[in-house]
Amino acid sequence: MSIDIIGFEEGEAAISWAGLTNALAAGHTLPKAEIGDTFLYRDPDTLLSRSAWIDGLGVAVKSATIFPGNKAAGRPVVNGSVSMFSDETGELEALVDFHLVTKWKTAGDSLYAAKLLANPDPDTILVIGTGTVAGNMIDAYRSAFPHSRYIVWGRNTDYATTFAEANGATSIADLADAVQQAQIICTATMTTEPILKGEWLQAGQHLDLIGAYRPDMREVDDKALQRAKLFVDSFETTLDHIGELKIPLESGAIQRGDIQGDFYTPSAFKRSPDDITICKNGGGAHLDLMTCRYILDQWKAA
């Protein structure tokens, strides 16, 4: 079996956001994924490996190294690779660019949630954060909501203004004001303490929460969770692992029964026009596999 090697630019040229969200929907009709994560540490460096196997789709292993000291030397802090293996034979099918898979999986995850939950034709979409993921989310949302106005909030107002201009958006200095203007709100920050308050939320809004990925990280407060209908991309990779839900579950601020469904239960993704909805993006390895298979199939077709 020949091994395909797919770089960032050639892979990205073959795919689309609409195609990816369709692939994620289809992937969740297959048998539930087997998922395994491993972490190796050599302070301050980390090796993270995430693997998934879906019957009928294959196997993917995504490994990432995080070496903070590289920044001072002008080298990338995060490096990695993604290996795709055949479901039929177990042979290596492809090596796919790590950054390509991560970009499209992360943004596609929340875009899919917004397509399921957000009220159609939002006038304004707010992105909280000014990093790479925030920029990717603006690009992803534009594919589904091309007529919306995009606003941005960041802690550093000067950088937020520069970021907004580069992404065809408008920077808003006051976060409460920005939240109250938007129908879709995306959080893509590295904060450990909640920055978005539930008292700011209004009927009909949808929130995509991306940034928190560790047990000590949160982006929204208890009141926001209590006011909203709650959803996740995967029960398995979020409830007991990510502070956004783990902390309020342990404190009793919310209950497990408050989580309405995950992508494996699409019929649960229902809302009334005035409902506030929240979907937590956990970004499990099964989503990497679905994304990787979509990229590989489209790249071969092209």
Long-range contacts (C-beta under 8 A, 24 or more apart in sequence): 1-86, 1-89, 1-91, 1-92, 1-93, 3-92, 3-93, 3-94, 3-95, 4-93, 4-94, 4-95, 4-296, 4-299, 4-300, 5-94, 5-95, 6-94, 6-95, 6-96, 6-97, 6-100, 6-295, 6-296, 6-299, 7-97, 7-100, 8-97, 8-99, 8-100, 10-299, 11-96, 11-97, 11-100, 11-295, 11-299, 12-100, 12-104, 13-302, 14-295, 14-298, 14-299, 14-301, 14-302, 15-104, 15-294, 15-295, 15-298, 15-299, 16-143, 17-107, 17-108, 17-111, 17-139, 17-140, 17-143, 17-144, 18-143, 18-144, 19-294, 19-298, 20-104, 20-108, 20-111, 20-291, 20-294, 21-108, 21-111, 21-112, 21-115, 23-290, 23-291, 23-293, 23-294, 24-108, 24-109, 24-112, 24-263, 24-287, 24-290, 24-291, 25-112, 25-266, 27-54, 27-57, 27-286, 27-289, 27-290, 27-293, 28-263, 28-264, 28-266, 28-290, 30-54, 30-55, 30-56, 30-57, 31-55, 31-56, 32-264, 33-284, 33-285, 33-286, 33-289, 35-236, 35-237, 35-284, 35-285, 35-286, 36-285, 37-285, 44-68, 44-69, 45-69, 50-284, 50-285, 50-288, 51-285, 52-284, 52-285, 52-286, 52-288, 52-289, 53-289, 54-87, 54-286, 54-289, 54-290, 55-87, 56-87, 57-87, 57-289, 57-290, 57-293, 58-84, 58-85, 58-86, 58-87, 58-93, 58-289, 58-293, 59-84, 59-85, 59-86, 59-87, 59-90, 59-289, 60-84, 60-85, 60-285, 60-288, 60-289, 60-292, 60-293, 61-85, 62-98, 62-101, 62-102, 62-285, 62-288, 62-292, 64-98, 82-288, 82-292, 84-289, 84-292, 84-293, 84-296, 93-296, 94-292, 94-296, 96-292, 96-295, 96-296, 100-295, 101-288, 101-291, 101-292, 101-295, 102-288, 103-132, 103-136, 104-291, 104-295, 105-283, 105-287, 105-288, 105-290, 105-291, 106-133, 106-136, 106-210, 106-281, 106-283, 107-133, 107-136, 107-137, 107-139, 107-140, 108-140, 108-287, 108-291, 109-233, 109-281, 109-283, 109-287, 110-137, 110-140, 110-186, 110-208, 110-210, 110-279, 110-281, 111-137, 111-140, 111-141, 111-143, 111-144, 112-263, 113-208, 113-231, 113-233, 113-279, 113-281, 114-141, 114-144, 114-145, 114-184, 114-206, 114-208, 114-279, 115-144, 116-266, 116-269, 116-279, 117-206, 117-231, 117-269, 117-271, 117-277, 117-279, 118-183, 118-184, 118-206, 118-277, 119-183, 119-204, 119-206, 119-273, 121-145, 121-147, 121-148, 122-148, 122-182, 122-183, 122-184, 123-148, 123-149, 123-183, 124-148, 124-149, 124-150, 124-151, 124-181, 124-182, 124-183, 124-184, 125-149, 125-150, 125-151, 125-182, 125-183, 125-184, 125-185, 125-186, 126-151, 126-152, 126-153, 126-172, 126-178, 126-179, 126-181, 126-182, 126-184, 126-185, 126-186, 127-151, 127-152, 127-153, 127-169, 127-186, 127-188, 128-152, 128-153, 128-154, 128-175, 128-178, 128-185, 128-186, 128-187, 128-188, 128-189, 128-195, 128-196, 128-219, 129-153, 129-154, 129-186, 129-187, 129-188, 129-189, 129-211, 130-154, 130-156, 130-159, 130-160, 130-163, 131-188, 131-189, 131-190, 133-188, 133-210, 133-211, 134-163, 134-186, 134-188, 135-163, 135-166, 135-167, 137-186, 137-188, 137-208, 137-210, 138-167, 138-168, 138-169, 139-167, 141-184, 141-186, 145-184, 148-184, 151-178, 151-181, 151-182, 153-178, 175-200, 176-200, 184-208, 186-210, 187-211, 187-219, 187-220, 189-219, 190-217, 191-217, 191-218, 191-219, 192-216, 192-217, 192-218, 192-243, 193-218, 194-218, 194-219, 194-220, 194-221, 194-224, 195-219, 195-220, 196-220, 196-221, 196-224, 197-221, 197-223, 197-224, 198-222, 198-223, 198-224, 198-225, 198-226, 198-227, 198-228, 199-223, 201-227, 201-228, 201-276, 202-276, 203-274, 203-275, 203-276, 204-273, 204-274, 204-275, 204-276, 205-276, 205-277, 206-276, 206-277, 206-278, 206-279, 207-276, 207-277, 207-278, 207-279, 208-279, 208-281, 209-244, 209-278, 209-279, 209-280, 209-281, 210-281, 212-242, 212-243, 212-244, 212-280, 213-242, 213-282, 213-283, 214-242, 214-243, 215-241, 215-242, 215-243, 215-246, 215-247, 216-243, 217-242, 217-243, 217-244, 218-243, 218-244, 218-247, 219-244, 220-244, 220-278, 222-248, 222-251, 222-253, 222-254, 224-278, 225-253, 225-254, 225-258, 225-278, 226-253, 226-254, 227-276, 228-275, 228-276, 228-277, 228-278, 229-260, 229-271, 229-275, 229-276, 229-277, 229-278, 230-254, 230-258, 230-259, 230-260, 230-277, 230-278, 230-279, 230-280, 231-259, 231-260, 231-261, 231-262, 231-268, 231-269, 231-277, 231-278, 231-279, 231-280, 232-259, 232-261, 232-262, 232-279, 232-280, 232-282, 233-262, 233-263, 233-279, 233-280, 233-281, 233-282, 233-283, 233-284, 233-287, 234-262, 234-263, 234-264, 234-282, 234-284, 234-286, 234-287, 235-259, 235-262, 236-284, 237-282, 237-283, 237-284, 238-280, 238-282, 241-282, 242-280, 242-282, 244-280, 245-280
